[in-house]
Amino acid sequence: MQQHAHDIEDAPPAPADGLAIIASQQERVRAGATPDGRLLFLVWGAAWLIGYGALWLAVKDLDVYRPPSGAFIVFGLCISSAVVFTIVHSVRRAAGMHGPSVTAGAMYGWAWGLGFLLQGALIGAFVNAGASHELVALASNGLACLIVGLLYMAGGAMDQEPALFWLGVWILVVAAVASSVGLPLTFLVMALAGGGGFLVGAGIEHARRQARRGRMAGSAARTA
């Protein structure tokens, strides 16, 4: 008895093909529910490049470290905007999802806000204790980088994203170097190495996603 063409077309896929289809669908769901690293890298790269760049331009020619308030306003707006974007983007990506991963994502988003609230409280305590402008600036920068670096490392571990983890490591390294060179070079290092590192991370993340999409398209073509 001959097997008709439509019987062959209606036959269930082979086990390997079925697993490839399931993996592709799971990848689409995961990509839609997790934060887009490209957007986060771009936002933070622009925030650090503009914010720290404004501080550097304001103090590079001063004999005594006392930046004008306008530079700090620009810096504060840049960093606070990046923090708000990170929280809102993470929460929106998790909207409509259920399960432990959503709870973990919500806690991760809250960690950003609480971390920077603590940083603000500590800096306020330093100011009230009579710390110098230089010490306050170095402590503020170091604490902020410590929070961002560790949270990116935690996010990379939680989402199994090596690029995110290593970007967190890079932030900690840049912060250590920036603190060691002293003011005002601290701001220049943070603007170029820190902000630039984020922008490079955006390019790496985009290339990685394109490669993954290509692999998924090839797998779908083989199972078609």
C-alpha positions in Angstrom: 0.0 0.0 0.0 1.4 3.3 -1.0 1.6 6.1 1.5 -0.1 9.3 0.2 1.7 12.7 0.3 -0.8 14.2 2.7 -0.2 11.3 5.1 3.5 12.1 5.1 2.8 15.8 5.7 0.4 15.0 8.5 2.8 12.7 10.3 4.1 13.9 13.7 7.6 15.4 13.7 10.5 13.4 14.7 11.5 13.6 18.4 14.6 15.7 17.6 12.5 18.1 15.5 9.8 18.3 18.3 12.5 19.2 20.8 13.9 21.9 18.5 10.4 23.4 18.1 9.8 23.4 21.9 13.2 25.0 22.6 12.5 27.7 20.0 9.2 28.5 21.6 10.7 28.6 25.1 13.4 30.9 23.9 10.8 33.3 22.4 8.9 33.3 25.7 12.1 33.8 27.8 13.2 36.7 25.5 9.9 38.4 25.8 9.7 38.1 29.6 13.3 39.1 30.5 14.8 42.6 30.3 16.4 43.6 27.0 20.0 44.0 27.8 20.6 46.2 24.8 18.2 48.8 26.1 19.6 48.7 29.6 23.2 49.0 28.3 22.3 51.9 26.0 20.5 53.8 28.8 23.2 53.3 31.4 25.9 54.0 28.8 24.3 57.3 27.9 23.6 58.2 31.5 27.2 57.6 32.6 28.7 59.2 29.5 26.6 62.4 29.9 26.4 62.5 33.6 30.1 61.9 34.5 31.1 63.9 31.4 29.2 66.9 32.8 31.0 66.5 36.1 34.4 66.2 34.4 33.9 69.3 32.3 32.7 71.3 35.3 35.8 70.5 37.5 38.7 69.8 35.1 40.0 73.3 35.2 39.3 74.1 38.9 42.1 74.4 41.4 39.8 73.6 44.3 37.3 70.8 44.0 33.8 72.4 44.2 31.7 71.5 41.2 28.8 73.9 40.3 25.4 72.6 41.3 24.3 72.5 37.7 26.7 69.7 36.9 25.3 67.6 39.8 21.8 68.3 38.6 22.6 66.9 35.2 24.4 63.9 36.8 21.5 63.2 39.2 18.9 63.4 36.4 20.9 61.0 34.2 21.4 58.4 36.9 17.9 58.6 38.4 16.4 58.3 34.9 18.5 55.2 34.2 17.4 53.6 37.6 13.7 54.4 36.9 14.0 53.0 33.4 15.6 49.8 34.7 12.9 49.2 37.2 10.0 50.0 34.9 11.4 48.0 32.0 12.0 45.0 34.2 8.5 45.1 35.7 6.8 45.6 32.3 8.6 42.6 30.8 7.4 40.4 33.7 3.8 41.7 33.5 1.3 38.9 32.8 3.8 36.1 33.7 3.4 33.9 36.7 5.6 31.7 38.8 8.8 31.9 40.8 10.7 33.7 38.0 8.3 36.6 38.2 8.7 36.9 41.9 12.4 36.8 41.5 12.2 39.6 38.9 10.1 41.7 41.1 12.5 41.3 44.0 15.3 42.2 41.6 13.6 45.4 40.6 13.0 46.4 44.2 16.7 45.7 44.9 17.6 48.5 42.6 15.4 51.1 44.3 16.3 50.0 47.8 20.0 49.9 47.0 20.0 53.5 45.8 17.9 54.7 48.7 20.5 53.2 51.0 23.2 54.9 49.1 21.5 58.3 49.5 21.1 57.7 53.2 24.8 56.8 53.6 25.9 59.9 51.6 23.7 62.1 53.7 25.3 60.6 56.8 28.7 61.4 55.5 27.7 65.0 54.8 26.2 65.4 58.3 29.4 64.0 59.8 31.4 66.8 58.1 33.1 64.8 55.3 34.9 66.8 52.7 33.6 67.3 49.2 36.2 65.0 47.8 35.3 62.2 50.2 31.6 62.6 49.6 32.1 62.5 45.8 34.4 59.4 45.9 32.0 57.6 48.3 29.0 58.5 46.3 30.5 57.2 43.1 32.0 54.1 44.7 28.7 53.1 46.4 26.7 53.6 43.3 29.1 51.5 41.2 29.1 48.8 43.8 25.3 48.6 43.7 25.1 48.6 39.9 27.9 46.2 39.5 26.7 43.6 42.0 23.1 43.9 40.8 24.2 43.3 37.2 26.2 40.3 38.3 23.2 38.9 40.3 20.9 39.5 37.3 23.3 37.8 35.0 23.5 34.8 37.3 19.7 34.7 37.8 18.9 34.9 34.1 22.0 32.8 33.0 23.3 35.8 31.0 27.1 35.7 31.0 27.4 39.0 29.2 25.3 40.8 32.0 27.5 39.1 34.7 30.8 40.2 33.1 29.5 43.7 32.5 28.9 43.9 36.3 32.5 42.8 36.9 33.7 45.5 34.5 31.8 48.1 36.4 33.4 47.1 39.6 36.9 47.2 38.0 36.2 50.6 36.5 35.0 51.9 39.9 38.1 50.6 41.6 40.4 52.3 39.0 38.4 55.5 39.0 38.6 55.7 42.8 42.3 55.1 42.9 43.2 57.9 40.4 41.4 60.5 42.5 39.4 63.5 41.5 38.8 65.0 39.0 40.1 62.1 36.9 37.6 59.8 38.6 34.8 61.4 36.5 36.7 61.1 33.2 37.4 57.4 33.8 33.8 56.8 34.7 32.5 58.6 31.7 34.8 56.9 29.1 35.5 53.5 30.6 32.2 53.1 32.5 29.8 54.7 30.0 31.9 53.3 27.1 31.8 49.8 28.6 28.0 49.9 28.7 27.8 51.0 25.1 30.2 48.2 24.1 28.0 45.8 26.1 25.0 46.9 24.0 26.8 46.0 20.8 27.9 42.7 22.2 24.4 41.9 23.4 22.9 42.8 20.0 25.4 40.6 18.1 24.7 37.7 20.5 20.9 38.1 20.0 21.3 38.2 16.2 23.4 35.0 16.3 20.8 33.3 18.5 18.0 34.4 16.1 20.0 33.0 13.2 20.4 29.7 15.0 16.6 29.6 15.7 15.8 30.4 12.1 18.1 27.6 10.9 16.5 25.1 13.3 13.0 26.1 12.2 14.0 25.8 8.5 15.4 22.2 9.1 12.1 21.2 10.9 9.9 22.7 8.2 
